[in-house]
Amino acid sequence: MAEKIYNALFLCTGNTARSILGEALLNAAGKGRFRAYSAGSHPKGHVHPLAIELLRKNNLPTGDLRSKDWSEFAQPGAPQMDFIFTVCDNAAGEACPVWLGKPVTAHWGVADPAAVEGSQEERREAFFRTYMALANRIALFVSVPIEHLDKLALGARLEEIGRVRQ
């Protein structure tokens, strides 16, 4: 019998950086056990070039990444989510679509690297810090024995992971 593939959605407001990084990182770290997606409540319609640069530098695929509205995942025929992670404070407090299947949700807020002003090097450093914070949390997430935890315990564990400092 095939092992279940878990679907996870990373949500942010603009879907240009943090949620995109989460999607790419979990797809790589999940090794086929997870299928990650990302979306935004008010997507900007493009992926930030420094996010793409950083992912490529770390040999992660970028070809399928795009900025999209979260309503895309609430439509009939959309993949049913097992997990939803909000990665920015705005998305955590916004009214979300109704998710079929009652996925486990957690808030993993991280600083928005796209909002950082300064030199190109300072901006790259901000993207790297966000990348590492999400990479650390995702490494912890993929090691969680999902099959052995009830939804309440699983939700508590994911919220705990979200409090891990960068």
Secondary structure, DSSP 8 states (H G I E B T S, - for coil): -----EEEEEEESS-SSHHHHHHHHHHHHTTTSEEEEEEESS--SS--HHHHHHHHHTT---TT----BGGGGGSTTS---SEEEE-SHHHHHS-----TT--EEEE-----GGG--S-HHHHHHHHHHHHHHHHHHHHHHHTS-GGGS-HHHHHHHHHHHHT---
